[in-house]
Amino acid sequence: MRAFSVRATVVLVAGVMGLYGVASAAAASHGADPRLLGGASAMCLAHAPALLALVAGWRRIPTAAIAALLLAFGTAGFAADLTLRHMTGHGLFPMAAPIFGLTMMAGWLAIALGAFRLGDDA
């Protein structure tokens, strides 16, 4: 049963993150204070290729699905918080950036833990 494809969704999110990463970098270069948009851009441009790599290794990396979901959710939330903070002066909710940052870290930890479940032929 395939109601929706998690892998296809991750690829879609990676593409949107890449797009937003470039757009926010351009916007940051033309604004008065580039720190927040620059940070959002950096996170998106760093994690979009990581998501694509996880999709490429989906069947070989046992924790790829959970890692991809954590990275996608964490990065999107983190970038949204920084962008909203840049545009309006306040974020999504108190402690949003640290919470989404920890979510991204959990995604990277999931990737690392996947190494312990890889077979010798991986």
TIMI-2910 file (N, C-alpha, C, CB; in pm, 1 decimal, decimal comma, always signed):
<rs>
+----------+----------+----------+----------+----------+----------+----------+----------+----------+----------+----------+----------+------+
!      n_x !      n_y !      n_z !     ca_x !     ca_y !     ca_z !      c_x !      c_y !      c_z !     cb_x !     cb_y !     cb_z ! resn !
+----------+----------+----------+----------+----------+----------+----------+----------+----------+----------+----------+----------+------+
!    +84,6 !   -117,8 !     +0,0 !     +0,0 !     +0,0 !     +0,0 !    +88,8 !   +123,8 !     +0,0 !    -96,1 !     +0,0 !   +122,0 !  Met !
!    +62,0 !   +215,1 !    -90,9 !   +145,0 !   +333,7 !   -103,7 !    +57,0 !   +458,1 !   -110,1 !   +234,9 !   +324,1 !   -228,4 !  Arg !
!     +7,4 !   +500,9 !     +2,8 !    -78,3 !   +618,9 !     +8,4 !     +2,2 !   +744,4 !    -27,5 !   -141,6 !   +633,5 !   +149,0 !  Ala !
!   +123,0 !   +752,1 !    +20,6 !   +214,4 !   +859,1 !    -16,3 !   +355,4 !   +805,6 !     -1,1 !   +192,2 !   +987,2 !    +70,8 !  Phe !
!   +446,0 !   +862,3 !    -71,6 !   +584,1 !   +817,8 !    -66,6 !   +664,8 !   +912,2 !    +21,6 !   +644,7 !   +810,0 !   -208,4 !  Ser !
!   +718,1 !   +858,9 !   +128,4 !   +800,9 !   +940,6 !   +217,0 !   +923,7 !   +988,2 !   +140,6 !   +842,4 !   +861,1 !   +344,1 !  Val !
!   +982,5 !   +899,5 !    +61,1 !  +1102,1 !   +937,2 !    -15,8 !  +1072,2 !  +1051,6 !   -112,0 !  +1156,0 !   +816,3 !    -93,9 !  Arg !
!   +960,8 !  +1043,8 !   -183,3 !   +926,0 !  +1151,2 !   -276,7 !   +902,1 !  +1281,4 !   -201,1 !   +801,1 !  +1113,5 !   -359,2 !  Ala !
!   +841,2 !  +1272,7 !    -86,6 !   +817,2 !  +1392,0 !     -4,8 !   +949,0 !  +1452,8 !    +40,9 !   +729,5 !  +1357,6 !   +117,1 !  Thr !
!  +1044,6 !  +1368,8 !    +79,9 !  +1176,0 !  +1417,9 !   +122,8 !  +1246,7 !  +1487,3 !     +6,3 !  +1263,1 !  +1301,4 !   +177,2 !  Val !
!  +1237,0 !  +1430,8 !   -114,1 !  +1297,6 !  +1495,3 !   -231,3 !  +1231,2 !  +1630,8 !   -257,1 !  +1285,0 !  +1404,3 !   -356,7 !  Val !
!  +1099,6 !  +1636,8 !   -247,1 !  +1027,8 !  +1763,4 !   -263,8 !  +1075,1 !  +1866,0 !   -161,3 !   +875,9 !  +1741,5 !   -250,9 !  Leu !
!  +1083,9 !  +1826,4 !    -35,8 !  +1128,7 !  +1916,9 !    +70,5 !  +1271,7 !  +1963,0 !    +43,7 !  +1119,6 !  +1847,9 !   +208,9 !  Val !
!  +1358,1 !  +1872,5 !     -1,1 !  +1496,7 !  +1909,0 !    -32,0 !  +1500,9 !  +2014,0 !   -142,4 !  +1577,6 !  +1784,5 !    -73,8 !  Ala !
!  +1418,7 !  +1996,4 !   -244,7 !  +1414,8 !  +2094,1 !   -352,6 !  +1366,7 !  +2229,8 !   -306,2 !  +1326,7 !  +2044,9 !   -463,2 !  Gly !
!  +1263,5 !  +2230,6 !   -223,8 !  +1211,0 !  +2357,4 !   -171,5 !  +1313,8 !  +2421,8 !    -78,7 !  +1076,7 !  +2334,8 !    -96,3 !  Val !
!  +1383,3 !  +2341,7 !     +0,7 !  +1486,8 !  +2397,0 !    +88,8 !  +1601,1 !  +2456,7 !     +8,2 !  +1540,4 !  +2288,9 !   +183,3 !  Met !
!  +1641,1 !  +2388,7 !    -97,2 !  +1746,2 !  +2443,6 !   -182,7 !  +1704,0 !  +2575,7 !   -244,9 !  +1782,8 !  +2344,2 !   -292,0 !  Gly !
!  +1581,5 !  +2579,7 !   -295,4 !  +1526,4 !  +2701,9 !   -352,9 !  +1525,3 !  +2814,2 !   -249,9 !  +1384,8 !  +2677,3 !   -405,9 !  Leu !
!  +1474,7 !  +2784,5 !   -130,4 !  +1467,7 !  +2886,7 !    -27,2 !  +1607,7 !  +2927,4 !    +19,1 !  +1384,9 !  +2836,8 !    +91,4 !  Tyr !
!  +1699,1 !  +2832,5 !    +22,7 !  +1835,4 !  +2864,4 !    +63,1 !  +1899,3 !  +2967,7 !    -28,2 !  +1919,6 !  +2739,1 !    +65,2 !  Gly !
!  +1882,2 !  +2949,8 !   -157,6 !  +1937,5 !  +3045,9 !   -254,3 !  +1862,7 !  +3179,3 !   -245,2 !  +1929,2 !  +2989,2 !   -399,0 !  Val !
!  +1729,9 !  +3174,2 !   -237,5 !  +1650,9 !  +3297,8 !   -230,3 !  +1682,6 !  +3377,4 !   -103,7 !  +1500,9 !  +3265,4 !   -235,2 !  Ala !
!  +1694,7 !  +3309,3 !     +8,0 !  +1722,1 !  +3382,2 !   +133,0 !  +1865,7 !  +3433,9 !   +135,9 !  +1696,3 !  +3291,6 !   +255,2 !  Ser !
!  +1957,7 !  +3364,5 !    +69,3 !  +2094,4 !  +3417,1 !    +59,8 !  +2094,8 !  +3545,7 !    -22,2 !  +2189,7 !  +3312,3 !     -3,7 !  Ala !
!  +2018,5 !  +3546,0 !   -131,3 !  +2008,9 !  +3667,6 !   -212,8 !  +1945,4 !  +3780,7 !   -133,4 !  +1927,7 !  +3640,9 !   -340,8 !  Ala !
!  +1837,7 !  +3749,9 !    -62,4 !  +1771,1 !  +3852,6 !    +18,3 !  +1863,8 !  +3904,4 !   +127,7 !  +1642,1 !  +3796,8 !    +80,5 !  Ala !
!  +1940,1 !  +3815,6 !   +188,4 !  +2031,7 !  +3857,1 !   +295,1 !  +2140,1 !  +3950,7 !   +242,1 !  +2096,0 !  +3734,4 !   +360,5 !  Ala !
!  +2179,5 !  +3930,6 !   +118,2 !  +2285,9 !  +4014,8 !    +63,0 !  +2237,7 !  +4156,0 !    +30,2 !  +2343,1 !  +3950,4 !    -61,7 !  Ser !
!  +2107,1 !  +4176,1 !    +28,7 !  +2053,6 !  +4308,3 !     -3,9 !  +1990,0 !  +4378,5 !   +115,4 !  +1952,3 !  +4296,2 !   -114,0 !  His !
!  +1989,3 !  +4314,1 !   +230,7 !  +1924,3 !  +4372,8 !   +348,0 !  +2023,9 !  +4441,2 !   +439,6 !  +1849,0 !  +4266,5 !   +425,1 !  Gly !
!  +1971,4 !  +4509,1 !   +538,8 !  +2054,0 !  +4582,0 !   +634,3 !  +2127,1 !  +4486,7 !   +728,9 !  +1968,1 !  +4679,8 !   +714,4 !  Ala !
!  +2061,4 !  +4382,6 !   +774,5 !  +2121,1 !  +4288,5 !   +869,3 !  +2102,7 !  +4146,4 !   +815,0 !  +2056,5 !  +4303,1 !  +1012,0 !  Asp !
!  +2207,0 !  +4088,9 !   +758,7 !  +2194,0 !  +3959,6 !   +691,2 !  +2201,2 !  +3838,0 !   +783,0 !  +2299,8 !  +3947,8 !   +588,5 !  Pro !
!  +2221,9 !  +3857,6 !   +911,4 !  +2248,1 !  +3743,7 !   +999,0 !  +2135,7 !  +3641,1 !  +1002,5 !  +2273,6 !  +3792,3 !  +1137,1 !  Arg !
!  +2012,9 !  +3682,9 !  +1021,2 !  +1904,1 !  +3586,7 !  +1034,8 !  +1874,9 !  +3515,1 !   +904,1 !  +1779,2 !  +3655,8 !  +1084,3 !  Leu !
!  +1860,2 !  +3590,1 !   +795,4 !  +1834,6 !  +3524,9 !   +666,9 !  +1955,9 !  +3444,8 !   +620,5 !  +1796,9 !  +3628,8 !   +561,0 !  Leu !
!  +2074,1 !  +3493,0 !   +651,4 !  +2195,0 !  +3417,9 !   +617,3 !  +2200,3 !  +3285,2 !   +691,1 !  +2319,4 !  +3500,1 !   +649,2 !  Gly !
!  +2158,5 !  +3286,2 !   +817,0 !  +2153,6 !  +3161,5 !   +894,1 !  +2050,5 !  +3065,2 !   +839,8 !  +2123,8 !  +3190,5 !  +1039,6 !  Gly !
!  +1934,4 !  +3117,4 !   +802,7 !  +1830,2 !  +3032,4 !   +743,9 !  +1879,1 !  +2973,0 !   +612,8 !  +1700,1 !  +3112,7 !   +721,1 !  Ala !
!  +1945,8 !  +3055,3 !   +532,2 !  +2000,5 !  +3008,6 !   +405,0 !  +2103,5 !  +2897,9 !   +426,4 !  +2063,7 !  +3125,0 !   +328,4 !  Ser !
!  +2193,3 !  +2918,8 !   +519,4 !  +2298,4 !  +2819,7 !   +545,7 !  +2240,0 !  +2685,7 !   +589,3 !  +2394,5 !  +2871,6 !   +652,9 !  Ala !
!  +2141,3 !  +2689,6 !   +676,7 !  +2079,9 !  +2564,8 !   +722,9 !  +2011,4 !  +2491,5 !   +607,8 !  +1978,7 !  +2593,2 !   +834,9 !  Met !
!  +1938,5 !  +2566,2 !   +525,9 !  +1867,9 !  +2502,9 !   +413,2 !  +1966,3 !  +2446,4 !   +311,9 !  +1774,2 !  +2603,7 !   +344,5 !  Cys !
!  +2069,5 !  +2524,3 !   +278,6 !  +2164,7 !  +2478,0 !   +177,8 !  +2253,5 !  +2364,7 !   +229,1 !  +2251,2 !  +2593,5 !   +131,8 !  Leu !
!  +2269,1 !  +2353,2 !   +359,5 !  +2345,7 !  +2241,1 !   +415,4 !  +2262,2 !  +2114,3 !   +423,9 !  +2398,7 !  +2276,9 !   +553,6 !  Ala !
!  +2135,3 !  +2128,2 !   +456,8 !  +2053,1 !  +2010,1 !   +481,5 !  +1982,0 !  +1955,8 !   +357,3 !  +1951,7 !  +2042,0 !   +585,6 !  His !
!  +1958,5 !  +2039,8 !   +257,2 !  +1894,3 !  +1989,4 !   +135,0 !  +1976,9 !  +1877,6 !    +69,8 !  +1873,8 !  +2104,4 !    +34,8 !  Ala !
!  +2108,4 !  +1894,1 !    +51,2 !  +2186,5 !  +1783,6 !     -5,7 !  +2193,0 !  +1661,7 !    +86,3 !  +2327,0 !  +1830,7 !    -36,5 !  Pro !
!  +2190,4 !  +1685,4 !   +217,2 !  +2190,0 !  +1572,7 !   +311,2 !  +2062,6 !  +1490,5 !   +293,9 !  +2202,2 !  +1622,8 !   +457,4 !  Ala !
!  +1950,2 !  +1558,7 !   +272,6 !  +1824,8 !  +1486,6 !   +250,1 !  +1831,3 !  +1404,7 !   +122,0 !  +1706,9 !  +1584,3 !   +244,0 !  Leu !
!  +1888,8 !  +1461,5 !    +17,2 !  +1902,8 !  +1386,7 !   -108,2 !  +1995,2 !  +1266,1 !    -91,1 !  +1956,4 !  +1478,3 !   -219,0 !  Leu !
!  +2100,1 !  +1282,7 !    -12,3 !  +2190,0 !  +1169,5 !    +14,2 !  +2117,8 !  +1059,2 !    +91,4 !  +2313,9 !  +1216,5 !    +93,0 !  Ala !
!  +2032,6 !  +1098,2 !   +183,8 !  +1955,9 !   +997,7 !   +257,8 !  +1860,4 !   +922,9 !   +165,6 !  +1877,8 !  +1063,4 !   +372,2 !  Leu !
!  +1798,4 !   +993,8 !    +72,8 !  +1710,1 !   +927,3 !    -23,8 !  +1791,4 !   +830,6 !   -109,3 !  +1637,3 !  +1031,7 !   -113,9 !  Val !
!  +1910,0 !   +872,3 !   -151,5 !  +1995,0 !   +785,4 !   -233,5 !  +2035,7 !   +658,8 !   -157,2 !  +2120,4 !   +861,6 !   -279,2 !  Ala !
!  +2055,9 !   +672,2 !    -27,0 !  +2095,6 !   +557,5 !    +54,3 !  +1981,5 !   +495,2 !   +132,1 !  +2202,4 !   +598,0 !   +149,1 !  Gly !
!  +1859,0 !   +525,2 !    +92,7 !  +1739,1 !   +485,9 !   +167,9 !  +1738,8 !   +338,1 !   +206,4 !  +1615,2 !   +516,7 !    +86,6 !  Trp !
!  +1771,0 !   +250,7 !   +114,1 !  +1764,2 !   +106,8 !   +140,9 !  +1887,5 !    +53,4 !   +213,4 !  +1746,1 !    +31,8 !    +11,6 !  Arg !
!  +1994,5 !   +130,7 !   +212,4 !  +2118,4 !    +84,7 !   +275,1 !  +2140,5 !   +143,3 !   +415,1 !  +2235,8 !   +119,9 !   +186,9 !  Arg !
!  +2080,3 !   +256,4 !   +442,2 !  +2095,9 !   +321,0 !   +573,2 !  +1969,5 !   +292,5 !   +653,4 !  +2121,1 !   +476,9 !   +559,3 !  Ile !
!  +1979,6 !   +209,5 !   +755,2 !  +1859,6 !   +165,9 !   +827,5 !  +1779,5 !   +278,7 !   +892,4 !  +1898,7 !    +68,4 !   +932,7 !  Pro !
!  +1844,7 !   +387,1 !   +924,8 !  +1777,2 !   +497,5 !   +993,4 !  +1747,8 !   +614,6 !   +899,9 !  +1861,7 !   +545,5 !  +1110,0 !  Thr !
!  +1754,7 !   +592,3 !   +769,1 !  +1738,6 !   +701,2 !   +672,4 !  +1603,6 !   +771,0 !   +685,7 !  +1754,7 !   +648,0 !   +531,1 !  Ala !
!  +1497,4 !   +695,8 !   +702,1 !  +1363,4 !   +756,4 !   +706,3 !  +1348,5 !   +848,9 !   +827,0 !  +1255,1 !   +647,0 !   +710,5 !  Ala !
!  +1381,4 !   +800,9 !   +944,0 !  +1364,6 !   +884,8 !  +1063,4 !  +1462,3 !  +1002,2 !  +1060,3 !  +1385,5 !   +801,3 !  +1192,0 !  Ile !
!  +1584,4 !   +978,6 !  +1012,8 !  +1681,9 !  +1087,2 !  +1002,8 !  +1632,6 !  +1194,9 !   +907,0 !  +1818,3 !  +1033,4 !   +956,6 !  Ala !
!  +1579,0 !  +1153,1 !   +792,6 !  +1529,6 !  +1249,1 !   +693,8 !  +1412,8 !  +1330,5 !   +749,5 !  +1486,7 !  +1176,4 !   +565,7 !  Ala !
!  +1322,6 !  +1265,1 !   +817,8 !  +1207,8 !  +1336,5 !   +874,9 !  +1252,6 !  +1436,9 !   +980,9 !  +1107,6 !  +1237,0 !   +936,0 !  Leu !
!  +1345,4 !  +1396,0 !  +1065,7 !  +1395,7 !  +1487,5 !  +1168,7 !  +1470,0 !  +1605,1 !  +1107,0 !  +1487,6 !  +1413,2 !  +1265,7 !  Leu !
!  +1555,9 !  +1578,2 !  +1009,1 !  +1630,2 !  +1686,2 !   +944,6 !  +1536,9 !  +1780,2 !   +869,5 !  +1734,8 !  +1629,2 !   +849,1 !  Leu !
!  +1440,7 !  +1724,6 !   +796,9 !  +1348,2 !  +1808,4 !   +720,1 !  +1264,0 !  +1896,0 !   +812,5 !  +1256,8 !  +1721,2 !   +632,6 !  Ala !
!  +1205,4 !  +1835,9 !   +913,5 !  +1120,7 !  +1910,3 !  +1007,0 !  +1202,7 !  +2014,0 !  +1083,6 !  +1051,7 !  +1813,9 !  +1105,5 !  Phe !
!  +1318,1 !  +1973,2 !  +1133,7 !  +1402,5 !  +2064,4 !  +1210,4 !  +1451,8 !  +2181,8 !  +1127,4 !  +1520,5 !  +1989,8 !  +1267,2 !  Gly !
!  +1496,9 !  +2153,3 !  +1006,5 !  +1548,5 !  +2259,9 !   +920,9 !  +1438,0 !  +2355,9 !   +879,5 !  +1615,3 !  +2200,9 !   +797,2 !  Thr !
!  +1324,2 !  +2302,5 !   +839,8 !  +1212,4 !  +2388,6 !   +798,4 !  +1168,1 !  +2477,9 !   +914,0 !  +1093,3 !  +2303,3 !   +748,3 !  Ala !
!  +1155,6 !  +2421,9 !  +1031,9 !  +1114,8 !  +2500,7 !  +1148,0 !  +1217,6 !  +2604,7 !  +1186,3 !  +1088,8 !  +2410,5 !  +1265,1 !  Gly !
!  +1344,2 !  +2566,1 !  +1183,0 !  +1452,4 !  +2657,7 !  +1217,8 !  +1456,4 !  +2774,9 !  +1120,2 !  +1587,6 !  +2584,0 !  +1218,5 !  Phe !
!  +1451,4 !  +2743,2 !   +990,1 !  +1455,6 !  +2848,8 !   +888,3 !  +1331,6 !  +2938,1 !   +897,1 !  +1466,6 !  +2787,0 !   +747,2 !  Ala !
!  +1217,1 !  +2878,0 !   +922,5 !  +1094,4 !  +2957,0 !   +935,7 !  +1103,9 !  +3051,6 !  +1054,5 !   +972,1 !  +2865,2 !   +950,9 !  Ala !
!  +1158,1 !  +3003,9 !  +1166,0 !  +1170,8 !  +3089,2 !  +1283,9 !  +1264,5 !  +3206,5 !  +1256,3 !  +1221,6 !  +3007,8 !  +1403,8 !  Asp !
!  +1380,7 !  +3179,5 !  +1195,3 !  +1475,0 !  +3287,3 !  +1166,6 !  +1416,7 !  +3386,9 !  +1066,8 !  +1606,2 !  +3230,2 !  +1112,9 !  Leu !
!  +1346,7 !  +3335,8 !   +965,9 !  +1287,0 !  +3423,6 !   +865,9 !  +1178,5 !  +3512,0 !   +926,9 !  +1228,9 !  +3341,1 !   +751,4 !  Thr !
!  +1092,7 !  +3452,0 !  +1005,9 !   +987,8 !  +3530,0 !  +1071,8 !  +1048,0 !  +3632,5 !  +1166,4 !   +892,0 !  +3437,9 !  +1148,2 !  Leu !
!  +1152,0 !  +3593,2 !  +1237,5 !  +1220,2 !  +3685,8 !  +1328,6 !  +1279,2 !  +3803,6 !  +1250,1 !  +1331,9 !  +3612,3 !  +1407,7 !  Arg !
!  +1334,5 !  +3774,2 !  +1131,2 !  +1389,6 !  +3880,1 !  +1046,5 !  +1279,8 !  +3974,7 !   +998,4 !  +1463,2 !  +3819,6 !   +926,3 !  His !
!  +1168,5 !  +3918,1 !   +955,4 !  +1062,9 !  +3998,3 !   +893,2 !   +974,2 !  +4073,3 !   +993,1 !   +977,0 !  +3909,6 !   +808,6 !  Met !
!   +949,1 !  +4011,7 !  +1108,2 !   +853,0 !  +4070,8 !  +1201,8 !   +912,7 !  +4110,9 !  +1336,1 !   +741,7 !  +3975,0 !  +1225,2 !  Thr !
!  +1031,5 !  +4062,6 !  +1364,9 !  +1092,2 !  +4093,0 !  +1493,8 !  +1062,4 !  +3991,3 !  +1601,9 !  +1047,2 !  +4226,0 !  +1539,3 !  Gly !
!   +979,6 !  +3890,6 !  +1571,1 !   +954,2 !  +3783,2 !  +1667,8 !   +947,5 !  +3650,2 !  +1593,1 !   +821,7 !  +3809,0 !  +1747,6 !  His !
!   +978,0 !  +3543,3 !  +1665,1 !   +982,8 !  +3411,7 !  +1603,7 !   +849,9 !  +3338,7 !  +1607,6 !  +1086,5 !  +3329,0 !  +1670,6 !  Gly !
!   +854,5 !  +3210,4 !  +1572,4 !   +733,8 !  +3127,7 !  +1569,8 !   +671,6 !  +3114,1 !  +1708,1 !   +765,7 !  +2989,9 !  +1514,0 !  Leu !
!   +754,3 !  +3080,8 !  +1805,4 !   +712,8 !  +3066,8 !  +1945,2 !   +839,7 !  +3069,5 !  +2028,7 !   +629,6 !  +2933,8 !  +1969,7 !  Phe !
!   +828,9 !  +3092,6 !  +2158,9 !   +948,2 !  +3097,1 !  +2243,0 !  +1028,2 !  +2966,8 !  +2233,5 !   +909,2 !  +3124,4 !  +2388,5 !  Pro !
!  +1156,1 !  +2980,3 !  +2218,3 !  +1249,8 !  +2867,2 !  +2212,3 !  +1236,6 !  +2784,3 !  +2084,3 !  +1228,8 !  +2777,5 !  +2331,9 !  Met !
!  +1174,3 !  +2839,1 !  +1980,8 !  +1156,4 !  +2763,2 !  +1856,3 !  +1290,1 !  +2726,2 !  +1794,2 !  +1073,3 !  +2843,5 !  +1756,1 !  Ala !
!  +1380,1 !  +2821,9 !  +1778,6 !  +1508,4 !  +2793,0 !  +1713,9 !  +1586,0 !  +2684,3 !  +1788,8 !  +1592,8 !  +2920,7 !  +1704,8 !  Ala !
!  +1599,0 !  +2691,4 !  +1921,2 !  +1670,2 !  +2583,1 !  +1989,7 !  +1600,0 !  +2447,3 !  +1976,7 !  +1686,0 !  +2617,6 !  +2136,3 !  Pro !
!  +1468,2 !  +2447,2 !  +1980,2 !  +1395,2 !  +2320,1 !  +1967,4 !  +1417,1 !  +2260,0 !  +1828,9 !  +1243,8 !  +2340,8 !  +1993,2 !  Ile !
!  +1405,1 !  +2343,2 !  +1725,1 !  +1426,6 !  +2292,1 !  +1590,4 !  +1573,5 !  +2258,1 !  +1567,3 !  +1379,2 !  +2393,9 !  +1486,9 !  Phe !
!  +1662,9 !  +2331,8 !  +1631,9 !  +1805,3 !  +2297,8 !  +1624,5 !  +1833,0 !  +2161,0 !  +1685,0 !  +1889,2 !  +2403,9 !  +1695,6 !  Gly !
!  +1773,1 !  +2134,1 !  +1798,7 !  +1787,5 !  +2001,7 !  +1860,5 !  +1725,9 !  +1892,5 !  +1772,7 !  +1721,9 !  +2000,4 !  +1999,9 !  Leu !
!  +1618,6 !  +1925,4 !  +1702,7 !  +1557,3 !  +1829,1 !  +1611,2 !  +1654,1 !  +1794,5 !  +1498,4 !  +1425,2 !  +1885,1 !  +1553,6 !  Thr !
!  +1722,5 !  +1896,4 !  +1445,0 !  +1824,0 !  +1869,9 !  +1341,9 !  +1936,3 !  +1783,7 !  +1398,1 !  +1881,5 !  +2002,2 !  +1286,7 !  Met !
!  +1980,2 !  +1815,2 !  +1518,6 !  +2086,6 !  +1734,4 !  +1580,4 !  +2042,4 !  +1590,0 !  +1598,5 !  +2127,4 !  +1793,7 !  +1716,1 !  Met !
!  +1916,1 !  +1570,1 !  +1634,9 !  +1863,2 !  +1433,7 !  +1649,1 !  +1865,5 !  +1361,1 !  +1514,2 !  +1718,7 !  +1436,7 !  +1706,0 !  Ala !
!  +1839,1 !  +1433,8 !  +1406,5 !  +1847,5 !  +1374,1 !  +1274,2 !  +1988,2 !  +1328,5 !  +1240,9 !  +1799,8 !  +1471,8 !  +1170,2 !  Gly !
!  +2085,9 !  +1410,8 !  +1271,8 !  +2225,3 !  +1371,1 !  +1247,2 !  +2265,5 !  +1254,4 !  +1337,4 !  +2320,2 !  +1490,7 !  +1269,9 !  Trp !
!  +2215,6 !  +1253,9 !  +1460,2 !  +2243,1 !  +1141,2 !  +1549,8 !  +2180,7 !  +1013,5 !  +1494,2 !  +2189,2 !  +1169,8 !  +1692,2 !  Leu !
!  +2061,5 !  +1023,5 !  +1438,8 !  +1997,1 !   +906,5 !  +1378,2 !  +2081,6 !   +851,3 !  +1264,1 !  +1856,4 !   +942,4 !  +1327,2 !  Ala !
!  +2141,5 !   +940,5 !  +1185,6 !  +2231,3 !   +894,2 !  +1079,0 !  +2349,6 !   +818,8 !  +1140,2 !  +2281,6 !  +1014,3 !   +992,9 !  Ile !
!  +2410,1 !   +877,5 !  +1241,8 !  +2525,8 !   +813,7 !  +1305,6 !  +2489,4 !   +677,6 !  +1364,9 !  +2582,7 !   +904,6 !  +1415,1 !  Ala !
!  +2373,7 !   +670,2 !  +1429,7 !  +2332,0 !   +542,7 !  +1489,3 !  +2302,9 !   +436,9 !  +1383,0 !  +2208,2 !   +563,4 !  +1576,5 !  Leu !
!  +2265,5 !   +480,4 !  +1264,5 !  +2242,9 !   +387,0 !  +1155,1 !  +2367,3 !   +308,2 !  +1118,4 !  +2193,0 !   +460,7 !  +1034,6 !  Gly !
!  +2483,1 !   +362,9 !  +1147,9 !  +2608,3 !   +292,4 !  +1118,6 !  +2618,9 !   +162,1 !  +1197,1 !  +2728,3 !   +381,9 !  +1150,2 !  Ala !
!  +2559,4 !   +157,2 !  +1314,5 !  +2568,1 !    +37,1 !  +1395,5 !  +2479,3 !    -75,6 !  +1344,7 !  +2532,3 !    +69,2 !  +1536,8 !  Phe !
!  +2387,5 !    -41,1 !  +1254,0 !  +2297,1 !   -142,8 !  +1198,9 !  +2332,9 !   -179,6 !  +1055,5 !  +2153,2 !    -93,6 !  +1204,5 !  Arg !
!  +2439,0 !   -117,9 !  +1002,0 !  +2480,0 !   -150,8 !   +866,4 !  +2550,5 !   -286,0 !   +865,6 !  +2571,9 !    -40,8 !   +808,5 !  Leu !
!  +2526,3 !   -362,4 !   +764,3 !  +2595,7 !   -489,5 !   +749,9 !  +2735,0 !   -468,3 !   +693,3 !  +2516,2 !   -584,3 !   +660,6 !  Gly !
!  +2815,1 !   -572,3 !   +692,0 !  +2950,2 !   -562,9 !   +638,6 !  +2952,5 !   -533,3 !   +488,5 !  +3024,6 !   -691,0 !   +666,2 !  Asp !
!  +2845,3 !   -566,0 !   +420,4 !  +2840,3 !   -544,7 !   +276,1 !  +2794,9 !   -404,2 !   +238,1 !  +2748,5 !   -645,7 !   +213,2 !  Asp !
!  +2766,6 !   -318,8 !   +336,3 !  +2715,2 !   -184,9 !   +306,8 !  +2820,4 !    -91,0 !   +254,8 !  +2653,6 !   -126,0 !   +428,3 !  Ala !
+----------+----------+----------+----------+----------+----------+----------+----------+----------+----------+----------+----------+------+
</rs>
